[in-house]
Amino acid sequence: MTELKLGAIEDDKPIKVTHELPASVHRDLVSYAEILAQETGQPIQDPSKLIAPMLARFMAADRRFRRARRARLPPIGGER
């Protein structure tokens, strides 16, 4: 069985964003949701719920983004 990069989706307070997707991306998103549901045993009623965790995973895996973000943020608990 294929191991997907996303796991079970956490229930979190959402922020509404409206964006149009190309039809091919939507088809892939629906397919991803179907495969993820098979792997986790958790049905995905709305494939658009996968977009946020996918973006979060993408940003977490981007080393240059993490480095740039750390360089811009003040240290936690440190002096400003």
VMD Tcl script that builds the backbone (N, CA, C; Angstrom):
set m [mol new atoms 240]
animate dup $m
set s [atomselect $m all]
$s set {name element resname resid chain x y z} {
  {N N MET 1 A 0.840 -1.178 0.000}
  {CA C MET 1 A 0.000 0.000 0.000}
  {C C MET 1 A 0.888 1.246 0.000}
  {N N THR 2 A 0.465 2.273 -0.690}
  {CA C THR 2 A 1.191 3.533 -0.784}
  {C C THR 2 A 1.119 4.278 0.542}
  {N N GLU 3 A 2.246 4.840 0.956}
  {CA C GLU 3 A 2.240 5.656 2.175}
  {C C GLU 3 A 2.191 7.123 1.762}
  {N N LEU 4 A 1.075 7.774 2.036}
  {CA C LEU 4 A 0.897 9.168 1.660}
  {C C LEU 4 A 1.593 10.083 2.648}
  {N N LYS 5 A 1.867 11.312 2.226}
  {CA C LYS 5 A 2.540 12.271 3.089}
  {C C LYS 5 A 1.622 12.835 4.160}
  {N N LEU 6 A 0.303 12.777 3.947}
  {CA C LEU 6 A -0.642 13.266 4.948}
  {C C LEU 6 A -1.168 12.109 5.770}
  {N N GLY 7 A -1.455 12.387 7.015}
  {CA C GLY 7 A -2.100 11.412 7.878}
  {C C GLY 7 A -3.534 11.848 8.130}
  {N N ALA 8 A -4.092 11.401 9.237}
  {CA C ALA 8 A -5.460 11.783 9.605}
  {C C ALA 8 A -5.539 13.303 9.766}
  {N N ILE 9 A -6.674 13.874 9.418}
  {CA C ILE 9 A -6.868 15.321 9.456}
  {C C ILE 9 A -7.413 15.733 10.821}
  {N N GLU 10 A -6.725 16.702 11.451}
  {CA C GLU 10 A -7.182 17.204 12.747}
  {C C GLU 10 A -8.342 18.161 12.560}
  {N N ASP 11 A -9.244 18.171 13.536}
  {CA C ASP 11 A -10.360 19.108 13.520}
  {C C ASP 11 A -9.883 20.382 14.208}
  {N N ASP 12 A -9.849 21.473 13.474}
  {CA C ASP 12 A -9.321 22.730 13.998}
  {C C ASP 12 A -10.240 23.863 13.553}
  {N N LYS 13 A -10.184 24.984 14.258}
  {CA C LYS 13 A -11.015 26.129 13.902}
  {C C LYS 13 A -10.540 26.692 12.561}
  {N N PRO 14 A -11.393 26.705 11.556}
  {CA C PRO 14 A -10.963 27.124 10.220}
  {C C PRO 14 A -11.023 28.634 10.016}
  {N N ILE 15 A -10.247 29.081 9.066}
  {CA C ILE 15 A -10.282 30.442 8.546}
  {C C ILE 15 A -10.733 30.304 7.098}
  {N N LYS 16 A -11.780 31.019 6.712}
  {CA C LYS 16 A -12.344 30.849 5.377}
  {C C LYS 16 A -11.496 31.549 4.315}
  {N N VAL 17 A -11.147 30.788 3.269}
  {CA C VAL 17 A -10.407 31.289 2.123}
  {C C VAL 17 A -11.122 30.776 0.877}
  {N N THR 18 A -11.343 31.667 -0.078}
  {CA C THR 18 A -11.974 31.259 -1.323}
  {C C THR 18 A -10.945 31.340 -2.442}
  {N N HIS 19 A -10.789 30.228 -3.169}
  {CA C HIS 19 A -9.815 30.173 -4.246}
  {C C HIS 19 A -10.291 29.179 -5.294}
  {N N GLU 20 A -10.106 29.501 -6.553}
  {CA C GLU 20 A -10.468 28.584 -7.630}
  {C C GLU 20 A -9.301 27.661 -7.922}
  {N N LEU 21 A -9.615 26.381 -8.133}
  {CA C LEU 21 A -8.602 25.400 -8.498}
  {C C LEU 21 A -8.809 24.984 -9.945}
  {N N PRO 22 A -7.740 24.703 -10.654}
  {CA C PRO 22 A -7.904 24.109 -11.976}
  {C C PRO 22 A -8.602 22.749 -11.828}
  {N N ALA 23 A -9.375 22.372 -12.833}
  {CA C ALA 23 A -10.129 21.115 -12.773}
  {C C ALA 23 A -9.205 19.922 -12.542}
  {N N SER 24 A -8.032 19.929 -13.143}
  {CA C SER 24 A -7.110 18.800 -12.977}
  {C C SER 24 A -6.625 18.692 -11.534}
  {N N VAL 25 A -6.394 19.831 -10.884}
  {CA C VAL 25 A -5.967 19.812 -9.476}
  {C C VAL 25 A -7.104 19.299 -8.605}
  {N N HIS 26 A -8.325 19.709 -8.911}
  {CA C HIS 26 A -9.476 19.229 -8.137}
  {C C HIS 26 A -9.634 17.721 -8.291}
  {N N ARG 27 A -9.492 17.214 -9.509}
  {CA C ARG 27 A -9.587 15.756 -9.716}
  {C C ARG 27 A -8.521 15.029 -8.904}
  {N N ASP 28 A -7.294 15.561 -8.925}
  {CA C ASP 28 A -6.223 14.934 -8.142}
  {C C ASP 28 A -6.516 15.004 -6.650}
  {N N LEU 29 A -7.092 16.094 -6.194}
  {CA C LEU 29 A -7.444 16.252 -4.785}
  {C C LEU 29 A -8.495 15.219 -4.377}
  {N N VAL 30 A -9.484 15.015 -5.223}
  {CA C VAL 30 A -10.520 14.008 -4.955}
  {C C VAL 30 A -9.896 12.615 -4.910}
  {N N SER 31 A -9.011 12.319 -5.853}
  {CA C SER 31 A -8.326 11.017 -5.858}
  {C C SER 31 A -7.485 10.835 -4.605}
  {N N TYR 32 A -6.771 11.884 -4.214}
  {CA C TYR 32 A -5.947 11.825 -3.003}
  {C C TYR 32 A -6.829 11.530 -1.790}
  {N N ALA 33 A -7.966 12.212 -1.712}
  {CA C ALA 33 A -8.888 12.012 -0.580}
  {C C ALA 33 A -9.383 10.571 -0.536}
  {N N GLU 34 A -9.675 10.002 -1.694}
  {CA C GLU 34 A -10.146 8.612 -1.739}
  {C C GLU 34 A -9.071 7.656 -1.247}
  {N N ILE 35 A -7.833 7.856 -1.702}
  {CA C ILE 35 A -6.731 6.982 -1.284}
  {C C ILE 35 A -6.440 7.171 0.201}
  {N N LEU 36 A -6.449 8.410 0.668}
  {CA C LEU 36 A -6.208 8.682 2.091}
  {C C LEU 36 A -7.289 8.032 2.950}
  {N N ALA 37 A -8.523 8.086 2.509}
  {CA C ALA 37 A -9.616 7.454 3.257}
  {C C ALA 37 A -9.408 5.950 3.352}
  {N N GLN 38 A -8.931 5.338 2.282}
  {CA C GLN 38 A -8.647 3.894 2.309}
  {C C GLN 38 A -7.524 3.584 3.286}
  {N N GLU 39 A -6.481 4.412 3.293}
  {CA C GLU 39 A -5.323 4.162 4.154}
  {C C GLU 39 A -5.616 4.390 5.629}
  {N N THR 40 A -6.383 5.436 5.929}
  {CA C THR 40 A -6.604 5.790 7.334}
  {C C THR 40 A -7.889 5.206 7.899}
  {N N GLY 41 A -8.791 4.758 7.024}
  {CA C GLY 41 A -10.085 4.272 7.481}
  {C C GLY 41 A -10.993 5.409 7.914}
  {N N GLN 42 A -10.588 6.641 7.640}
  {CA C GLN 42 A -11.349 7.833 8.012}
  {C C GLN 42 A -11.928 8.426 6.733}
  {N N PRO 43 A -13.244 8.409 6.567}
  {CA C PRO 43 A -13.823 8.951 5.333}
  {C C PRO 43 A -13.577 10.456 5.226}
  {N N ILE 44 A -13.298 10.918 4.031}
  {CA C ILE 44 A -13.091 12.339 3.762}
  {C C ILE 44 A -14.336 12.831 3.024}
  {N N GLN 45 A -15.196 13.542 3.720}
  {CA C GLN 45 A -16.435 14.027 3.122}
  {C C GLN 45 A -16.177 15.173 2.151}
  {N N ASP 46 A -15.211 16.024 2.480}
  {CA C ASP 46 A -14.930 17.206 1.673}
  {C C ASP 46 A -13.439 17.251 1.350}
  {N N PRO 47 A -13.058 16.880 0.120}
  {CA C PRO 47 A -11.639 16.870 -0.232}
  {C C PRO 47 A -10.944 18.219 -0.051}
  {N N SER 48 A -11.682 19.310 -0.076}
  {CA C SER 48 A -11.045 20.617 0.105}
  {C C SER 48 A -10.443 20.753 1.506}
  {N N LYS 49 A -10.875 19.924 2.450}
  {CA C LYS 49 A -10.304 19.937 3.802}
  {C C LYS 49 A -8.841 19.495 3.797}
  {N N LEU 50 A -8.395 18.875 2.701}
  {CA C LEU 50 A -7.007 18.429 2.610}
  {C C LEU 50 A -6.057 19.559 2.223}
  {N N ILE 51 A -6.586 20.640 1.671}
  {CA C ILE 51 A -5.731 21.703 1.156}
  {C C ILE 51 A -4.871 22.310 2.264}
  {N N ALA 52 A -5.452 22.646 3.400}
  {CA C ALA 52 A -4.685 23.266 4.486}
  {C C ALA 52 A -3.580 22.355 5.004}
  {N N PRO 53 A -3.860 21.076 5.317}
  {CA C PRO 53 A -2.756 20.233 5.783}
  {C C PRO 53 A -1.688 20.005 4.707}
  {N N MET 54 A -2.101 19.994 3.434}
  {CA C MET 54 A -1.117 19.851 2.356}
  {C C MET 54 A -0.206 21.068 2.298}
  {N N LEU 55 A -0.788 22.258 2.409}
  {CA C LEU 55 A 0.019 23.472 2.410}
  {C C LEU 55 A 0.941 23.517 3.630}
  {N N ALA 56 A 0.414 23.141 4.781}
  {CA C ALA 56 A 1.222 23.134 6.001}
  {C C ALA 56 A 2.394 22.173 5.858}
  {N N ARG 57 A 2.129 20.996 5.302}
  {CA C ARG 57 A 3.190 19.994 5.109}
  {C C ARG 57 A 4.234 20.506 4.124}
  {N N PHE 58 A 3.751 21.140 3.053}
  {CA C PHE 58 A 4.656 21.694 2.057}
  {C C PHE 58 A 5.575 22.744 2.685}
  {N N MET 59 A 5.001 23.663 3.461}
  {CA C MET 59 A 5.809 24.719 4.079}
  {C C MET 59 A 6.756 24.145 5.127}
  {N N ALA 60 A 6.309 23.139 5.869}
  {CA C ALA 60 A 7.169 22.529 6.884}
  {C C ALA 60 A 8.357 21.813 6.247}
  {N N ALA 61 A 8.189 21.327 5.037}
  {CA C ALA 61 A 9.258 20.595 4.361}
  {C C ALA 61 A 10.197 21.513 3.585}
  {N N ASP 62 A 9.865 22.780 3.465}
  {CA C ASP 62 A 10.674 23.723 2.698}
  {C C ASP 62 A 11.744 24.328 3.607}
  {N N ARG 63 A 12.956 23.818 3.491}
  {CA C ARG 63 A 14.044 24.248 4.374}
  {C C ARG 63 A 14.362 25.731 4.221}
  {N N ARG 64 A 14.345 26.223 3.011}
  {CA C ARG 64 A 14.666 27.637 2.799}
  {C C ARG 64 A 13.608 28.531 3.446}
  {N N PHE 65 A 12.345 28.118 3.370}
  {CA C PHE 65 A 11.275 28.882 4.007}
  {C C PHE 65 A 11.478 28.897 5.524}
  {N N ARG 66 A 11.763 27.728 6.113}
  {CA C ARG 66 A 11.962 27.655 7.565}
  {C C ARG 66 A 13.130 28.530 7.998}
  {N N ARG 67 A 14.228 28.486 7.242}
  {CA C ARG 67 A 15.395 29.306 7.578}
  {C C ARG 67 A 15.058 30.795 7.491}
  {N N ALA 68 A 14.391 31.187 6.417}
  {CA C ALA 68 A 14.030 32.601 6.248}
  {C C ALA 68 A 13.061 33.047 7.329}
  {N N ARG 69 A 12.139 32.187 7.683}
  {CA C ARG 69 A 11.163 32.534 8.726}
  {C C ARG 69 A 11.845 32.706 10.074}
  {N N ARG 70 A 12.754 31.798 10.411}
  {CA C ARG 70 A 13.489 31.904 11.679}
  {C C ARG 70 A 14.311 33.192 11.721}
  {N N ALA 71 A 14.873 33.573 10.596}
  {CA C ALA 71 A 15.691 34.781 10.540}
  {C C ALA 71 A 14.849 36.033 10.751}
  {N N ARG 72 A 13.572 35.988 10.391}
  {CA C ARG 72 A 12.695 37.161 10.513}
  {C C ARG 72 A 12.014 37.269 11.861}
  {N N LEU 73 A 11.833 36.155 12.575}
  {CA C LEU 73 A 11.095 36.157 13.835}
  {C C LEU 73 A 12.019 36.406 15.013}
  {N N PRO 74 A 11.547 37.189 16.001}
  {CA C PRO 74 A 12.351 37.361 17.226}
  {C C PRO 74 A 12.385 36.051 17.997}
  {N N PRO 75 A 13.436 35.815 18.788}
  {CA C PRO 75 A 13.523 34.571 19.580}
  {C C PRO 75 A 12.362 34.477 20.571}
  {N N ILE 76 A 11.858 33.294 20.786}
  {CA C ILE 76 A 10.769 33.072 21.739}
  {C C ILE 76 A 11.312 33.250 23.150}
  {N N GLY 77 A 10.646 34.114 23.936}
  {CA C GLY 77 A 11.039 34.328 25.324}
  {C C GLY 77 A 12.281 35.188 25.464}
  {N N GLY 78 A 12.827 35.651 24.354}
  {CA C GLY 78 A 14.037 36.468 24.418}
  {C C GLY 78 A 13.711 37.953 24.439}
  {N N GLU 79 A 14.738 38.751 24.570}
  {CA C GLU 79 A 14.558 40.193 24.550}
  {C C GLU 79 A 14.366 40.665 23.125}
  {N N ARG 80 A 13.649 41.793 22.988}
  {CA C ARG 80 A 13.408 42.339 21.638}
  {C C ARG 80 A 14.258 43.538 21.388}
}
mol reanalyze $m
mol bondsrecalc $m
mol representation Tube
mol addrep $m
